[in-house]
Amino acid sequence: MSSPRVLIYFIRRDLRFLDSPILNEVSKTFQQSQHPYTHFLPVYVFAAQQIEVSGFLSTASERSPFPEARSNAAGFWRCGHHRARFLAESVWELKKALGNVGSGLEIRVGMAGQVIHDLLEAFEKENTEVTAVWMTEEEGMEEKREERDVKKAAQGADIEFKLWTDEKYFIHDRDLPFQNSRELSDVFTTYRKQIEPLREAPRRTLPEPSRLPPLPPRIPPQSAPFTIPNTLDDLLLALHKPLNETYGLAEPPTWPKGATSAHPFHGGETTGHDRIKHLITSGHMTTYKDTRNGMLGLDFSTKLSAWLALGCITARQVHEYLIAFEDGTTDLGKGVHGYGKGENKGTAAVRFELLWRDYFRLATRKFGPRLFRIEGFKNDNSASWKYAHKDPDTQAKVTRFLQGTTGTGFIDASMRELFLTGYTSNRLRQNVASYLAKHCSIDWRVGAEWYECMLADYDVSSNWGNWQYVAGVGNDPRETRVFNPVKQQKANDYDPHGEYVRNWIAELRPLDDPQIVFQPWKMGEGKKKELGLEGCEWVEQPMKRIEFHVGRNAGRGGGRNGRKGGVAGGSRGGGRGRSTGGGYRGRGRGEKSWGQSRKGKMDRDHEMMGNQ
């Protein structure tokens, strides 16, 4: 019997079986008469710099060889409970999917380059030939370092290394209107016009792999001092074990009675596809453009971003579902308004948002490390930022911000929802970012890092690009934009009666006056006494008194650099987000979409993109 020839597939954020370029290629070549390899080893690594791995230690007496996985500016955990759960579920489902076709998935802990080095060294000792190491290219400083380290490990062992194009996005790299990322416009609208018509832009999805080579007969174990769990429950336990549930907050938010999560979803490819199908059959893809700024409930937005971020689904898969619905080529959505009538404003809006995700990924490629610098893409050093580590008063404000006790109802409700559920809506993310950066002039990276820790749908390019955008140091042509969270809530009908705020801030539920719900500091002494809120800091001493009165075109909440009020519902030329825009007049595949004729307005309407 000939010795095994192994192909290693190093998996990161391509946690899917379907529409996978590498799995598709492996399946095709394995069915040829001459196999370049006899065995296939998919490997997923929980990267020690991005997620805390001390919960995988074999014994309590062991110590992790890696520094704690904490953020640079504020020292938060890089990955909190919500994303760790969604990630673990996604990894485990892929493991089962690969096992169902005769393969499998090996899970490891550590640093990418070292994990591959250890595997190659162990295989060599056992006289097992490794023919190649493949992985998918991703954007980001750490991601590029991983690619260099894996390549170095492979080439150091005289083994072929191949970096594949990341195809989970809407537009394939080969179809971009430029070859060098430096040619990417700093204005999203310009980029969008280069790509249109969006309905015709994506490539087709790839066939399902029918057969894969088996795992090697013997696989080297995880290196000490770590042990890999054998069940999903134990994997979750290992990921959650190091994380304190309070995250160091003295008064962390607690779950209000009767409140429900707007993002109760589980990770994995199957649930991602189920979500797309539900959105189509329930009509929520069709109505998306009209409901996307909602805040309560499951279906006001697509909420596909967590699956897209991990590559459990691809943007072009979403697009193909939409095409089938618009053209009426399958029964999915039959009988739903818009079925078989071409692109409508909801489906066009979804494509629009998917393009935003592409744009921020390309901006990351263009600007590299500037994604994480306080001066941003613009190299703007003019702002006088406040830093928590330099000033106790700023540290106290940051703590109040994280706990959801700033005294501004819209902001506090969002921060409490985020902490408890791992989710908050796109519209709220804009307002929260503007509040911290523009109203409080606090280092915007603190907010970006907290979102990285808390969000189940965290995506490096979308998260950091959007925070830059709102902070005025990113790709926003109008960097002076300031959101007035009171105006956004009341005058723009995002929460005009305060239902959302009362849902997450139980202390304000007895209040009937929305103005007091939005601005609790306006509460009278009698009402404070009645509600037991006398002496409550966030009621009596808000971090920022942001004025807005319905019917008055004014706001006195000071923005950064002395600007007043703020632009509510303002426009951004670019951002990250999670939705798309479009039109509602049923036009078919070869015609100009309704959405195209409205894209200028849509660009203005979508401030934080890629977070459908």
N, C-alpha and C positions, 0 to 999 in steps of 0.2 A: 504494500500500500504506500503510495507516494505521500510525502510530508505535506502538511497544510500550507496553503498560500493565503494569507489573510489580508483583506482590505479593511482598514480602520476608517470609520466615519465619525468624526468629532462633531457632535451636535451641540448647538447653542440655542438660538431663538428660531429654530425651524422644527417645532415640536408637532409634526403632523406626518401622517402616512400618505394622504392624498396630495396631489399637485406638488410633489417633492422632486426637484430635478435630480438629486443624487439617487434617491431610491428608484426613480424611474430608469435611470441609466444602469444601475446595478441589476435591476430586474431584466432589462433587455440583454445586457451582455452575458448574464448568467444562463440565459436560454440559448446562447450560441454554442456551437459544437466545441469550440476551443475557449475555455474559461481563462481569463487572466488571473483569476483567483478562485480558490475552492471554498473559502469561508469568509464571513462578513461579520465585522465587530462594530456595531454602533455604540458609541460611548457618550454619555452625558455627564458633565462635571459641574457640581455645585462649586462655583468659583469662590475661593476664600476671600478675595478682595471685595466681592460684591454681596455676599451673604454670609452671615456668621455660621461657622461650621463646628464650633466647639461642642455642640450637642451630639456630634458623631463620634466623640472620643470613646475609646473602648472601655475605659474604666474611669472612675471619679478621680483617681490619683494622677491621671495623665494630664498633660498640658498641651494646648495647641501650639504648633510651631509658627502659626501665622498671627499677625496683629489682628485685633478685633476689627470687624468690617464696619467701620464707622465713617461718616461723611467728613469732609475736610473743614468746612466753615463752622459747623455747629456741633459736630460730634454725634449726630443721630445714627442709629442703626441704619445701614444701607437698605435693608429689606425687612419690613415688618411682618406681622402675623398674616395680614390679608393677602399680600402678594405671595408670601411663602406658601400659603395654602393653595392658592390658585396655580402656582408654579408646580408644586408637588403633584397635584392632581393631573396636570397636563403631562408631566414627565411619566407618571405611572400609566396613564392611558396609552401613550405611545409605546411604552414597554409591552403592554398587553397586545396592542395592534401588531407590533413586529413579531411577537411570539405566535400570533395566530397564523402567520405565513411561514413559520419555520425558522424565524430568526429570533431576535431578542434585543435587549438594551442593557448595557452595563452601566451602572451608576458609580460615580467616583466623587471624591472630595479633594480639593486642593487647588493648585495653580495649573493652568492648562498645559504649559510647556513641560512642567515637571511630571504631570500625570502621563503624558505621551512618552516622555523620556523613560519613565519607569516601566511602562508597558513594553516598549521596544526592547529595552534591556532584558526584561524577563523572557520575552519571546526568543530573543537571540540565545539565551542560555539553554532554552529548551529545543533549540534547532528548529524553531518554527519561523518560516519566512513571512515577513510582512512586505507585501508588494507596493503598498501606497498608503498615504494618509490624506484623506479629503476632509474639507470643512467649508462652510459657507462664509463668504465675506460679510462683515458688518461694519457699521460706522460707530465711531467713538474712540477715545484715546485708549481706554483699557482694552477695548475690542481689538484694536490694531496691534497692541502689545501682545495680546494672546496669539494673534495670527503670526507675528514674528517669532514668538517663542515656540509655537508648534512647528513652524517651518524649520527653525534652527534644530529642534530635536530630531525631526525626520531627516533632514539633510545631513546632520551629524552622524546618523546611522546609515547613510548612503541609501535612503529610501525616498521614493518619489513623493512630492508634496503637491497637492492641487487645491487652489482656492476657487470655489465656485461662486458665481453671481447670486446675490440674494434676490430671490424672485417672489417674495411675499408682498411686494408692493404693487401699485396700480400700473405703473409704466416700467417696462423692462429697460435696463440700462442701455441696451443697444438701440433703443428707440428714442432716446433723449435727443433734443434738438442741438446738443453740443457734445463734444467729446471730453472736454476738460471742465471740472466742477467750478473752476474760477470764472467760467463764462455764465454761471447761474446768476440771474438777476437778483438784486437785493429787494425787489418788489414782487410779491407773489403774483399779482395780476399779469405782469409781463410774462412770467413763466407759464401761467395758465393759458394765455393766448397762444403761446408757442405749441401747446399740446392739443388744444381743441381741434375737432370736436371730441369731447371726453368719451362719448359713447362708442367711438370707433378706435380708441387709443390702446386699450390693453390687448395683450396676447391671449391666446386660448390656454385653458388649463391643460395639464398633462394627464395622460392615462393613469389609471390605478395600477400600481405594481402587482403583478400576478404571482410572482414567485421570487423569493430571495434566498441567497445562500445561507446555510446554517451557521450558527456560532462556532468558533473554534472548539475543538474537543476539550482543550483545557485553557482556561483564562486566568492570567495572573491575578491574585487578590488585591484588594485595596491596600495601599501602603500604610504602615503604622504611623501614628497611633490611632487611626480611625477605623470604624467598622460601619459597613453599609447595611441598613435595615432591610428586612425581607418582606415587609408589608407596607402598604400606604400609610396605615395608622402609625406605624413606628417611624416612618420617614417624616411625617408631620410632627411627631413628638420630638425628633432630633432637631428639626428646623426651628421649632417654637421654644425649645428648652432654654436657650440662653436669653431669650427676650423677656424682659420684665413687662408685664401687662400694662403698667402705668407709664412706661417709657420715661421715667424720671420726673413725671409731673406730680406736683403736690396735690392738685385737685383735678385729676383727669375726668373727662366727661363720663357720665353714667347713662345707661340706656333709659330713655323716657318711656313711661308706660304707654303702650299702644303704638309706639313708633315702629315702622317696618323699613327694612333696607330696600333701596332702589336698585341694589346690585347683589342679589342673593345667589348669584350664579356660581357654578362649579367649573373648574378648568378642564381643558381637554378638547380634542378635535370634535368629538361627537356632540357635545353640548354647544359648541360654536356653530355647527351646521344646524342643529335644532333651533338655535336662536334666530338664524337667518330665515329659516322656513317659517317660524312663528311670526316674524315681522311681516313677511309677505302675506301669509294666509289670514292674519288678523287685520290687514289693511294699514299697518303702521309704517310700512315703507312708503306707501302712497301719501300718507298724511305727515310724513316726517318733517317736511319744510315748515309746516304750520305748528308743530308741537315741540320742536327741538329745544326750545328755551324753557321747557317745563322743569319742575323740580321734585315733584312727588309722583310716585308710581313707577311701574316697571317699563313702560313702553313709550314715554314721551320722546326718548332718543333711542338710537339703535343699541347702544352699550356693547358694541362689538370690539371696542378698543383693547380690552384685556386679551382676547383671543388673537387679535391682529398683532399685538406687541410681542407675543411669544411665538408667533408663526403657527399657531394651532389652525388658523385659517389664513387664506391669502386674499388680498384685495381683489385679484382677478376672479377668485371664486365667488365673492360677493357680487361682482359685476356680472358674471355668467348667470347667477340666480336672477338678477334683475332683468337681463336680456330675455331669459326664458319667460318671465312674467310679462314683460312689455310686449313681446312678440306672440305670447300665447302658445308657445311650442310644447309646454308640458302642462299637466293638470294642477301644478302647484299654484295656488292662488286663484284658481278658476272660480268665477263668481264674485271675486273681490273687485271693488271699483278700480278701474284702470287696467284690468287684465286684458291683454291683447291689443291695447290701444297706444302702444309706443311709450316713449319716455314721458313721465309726468314730473311735476315740480318736486315731488318727494324723492323719486328715484334719481333724478338729476342732482338733487341736493346731496344725496349719499355719495355719488361719484365725486362731487366737488370736495367733500370732506376727505375722501380717500386721497385725493390729489394733494391736499394740505399735508398729510402724513409724508407723502413722497417729498414734498418741498422741504420740510424741515430735516429730513434725512439727508437730502442733498446739501442743505446749508451746513449741516454737521461735517460733511465731507469737505466742503469748501473752506470752512473756518477752523476746523480742527480744535485745538485746545482753547480757543477763544470762546467756545460754547460754555465753559465753566468759569471764566474770568469775570470779575465784577464789572469791568468796563465793557464787556460784551463784544458782539461782532463789530460794533462801531468804534471800538477803542475809545470810548467816551470816559474821560477822566474828570469831567466838569462837575459831576454830582458830589454832594457832601453827604456820603452815606454814614449812617450810625451803626456801630458795631457792638454787639452784645458783650464780647470779651473785653472791650475797652471801657465800658460804661455800665455800672450797676442799674441805672435807670432804664437803659435800653434792654438789658437782660430781663428786667422785670416785665417790660412791655412784650418782649418775645414770649415769655412764659404765659402771659395773659392771652396773647394771640394764639398760641398752641392749644391752650385749654378752652378756647372759645368764650373768653370773659372780657372782651374788649369794650363792651357796652354798645356796640352797633349790632342790631339784631340780625341783619342779613349775614354779616361776617361770622358772628358767633354760631349761628345755626349751621352754617357750612362747615366750620371747623369741628364742631361736635359730630356732625354726620360723617365727616371724613375719618375721624378717629375711631368711631364705632363701627363703620361699615366698609371702609376702604374705598369709598366713592363719594364724589360730590359733582354736581352737574357742571357742564361747560360754562354756562353763564356765571355760575358762582365762582368758578376758578378764576375767571377774568376779574371779578370784583375783589376777591381775596388778594390776588396778586397786586392789583392797583392799590388796595388799602395799605398793604405792607410797604410797598416800594414808593408810591406817590404820596399818600396821605401821611405816612409815618416816617418816610425816608430811611427805613431800616434795610440793611444789606439784603437784597432780593434773593441771594443764594440760600439764605436761611429757609425761605419759603420753598424754594425749589428742592432743597434737601429733605424738608419735611414731607413734601409730596412724594419724593422718591421712596421714603420710608413707608408712608401710609397707603399710597394708591395701589389698588389691585391691578390697575391698567397702566402702570408706569412704563413709559417708553423714553429712553434717554434723549432722543432728538426732539420729540414732541414736548416733553416736560421742560427741558432746559431752554429750548427755543421759544416756547410760549412765555415763560417767565421773563426772559430777556425782552421779548416783544412788549409786554405790558409794562416792564420797568423802564422802557424807553431807551435801552441800549442794544436792541436787536433789530430785526428787519421790519420795523414799523416806520413808514414814511412820516407818520405824525407822532413823533416821540413825546410830544407834550400832552398827549391824551391822558385824561384822568377820569376814572369812573367814580361817579357819586353813588355809593351803594344804597342810599336812601331813595334817591331818584330812580335808580334802576329797579328797586323793589316796588315802589308805589306808582310812579308816573308811567313807567314802561310796562306795567301790567305783568311783571314776572312773578310777583307775589302780592298783589294789591290789597288783599285782605289779611295778610300775615299768616295764612295757613301753614306755609312751610316753616316759618320761624317758630310758630307755636308747636309744631310737630316735634322739633328738636330741642326747644327750650321750654321745658315743662313749667318753669316758674312764671312764664308769661301767658300761659293758656287762659287764665281767668280774665284777661284784658279784652275789652271789646273795641277799643280805639286803635286802629292799625298804626296811627302815628306814634303811639306810645310803644307798640310792639317793635316798630322800626328803630325808635330812639328811646329806650327805657329811661334814660336820664331825665326825660320830661315828665316822668311820673310824679304825681302829687304826693305829699307826705302821708295823707290819709290812705291812699291806695298802697303805698309802700308798707305801711303798718299793717294793713289788712292782709297783704300777701306775705308778710314776714320777710320783707326785703329791706328793712331799715338797716343802714350801715353796710349794705352790700356794695362792694367796691365797683363792680361792673355796672351797677345801676346809678350810683351816686357820683362816681368818678370815671367816666368813659375815657378811654385813651385818646379819643378824638371826637370833638363835638361837630359832627357833619350835618349842617343844616340843609333842609330842603322842605319847602311847603308846596303842596299841590296847587297848581294855578299860578305859581310865581316862577318866572324864568330866571331863577338865581339859586346859587348854592354858596354857602360861606365856609364850607369845609376846605381849609387850606391844603393845597397840593404842594408837591415838592417845588422848591425854587420860588415860592410865593404865589403860585398860581391858585386861583380861587375856583370853588365849585368843582367843575369837572365835566367832561363830556360823558354823558350817560348814553349807553348804547352806541357809542362811537364806532368808527370804522378802523379797520386795520388793513393794510395792504398785504399782510402775510401773517401767518401764525401757525400754530399747530392745532389740530383739532380732530374731531372724530366724526364728521358728518360730511354730507355732500349737498350741493344745491342743485336746483334744476327747475324745469318747467312742467306745466300740467296739461298743455294741449297735446293730445296724443300724436306724436310724430314718429315715424318709423325709422329704421336703421339708417337709411341713406340721406335723411333730411336734417336740416339745422334744428337742434333741439330748442325747446322753449327756454330751457335754462341758459343757453348761450346768449339769448337776447337780454337776459336779466343779470348777467354775471357781474356787471359793475356794481349793482346794488347788493348782490350776494357777497362780493368781496368786502363790502362795507359792513355787512351784517354779521360776518363770521370772524369774531375777533380771536378766539382761541381754538385753533383747529386740531383735527385729528383725534378728538375725544368724544366721538359720537356716543 
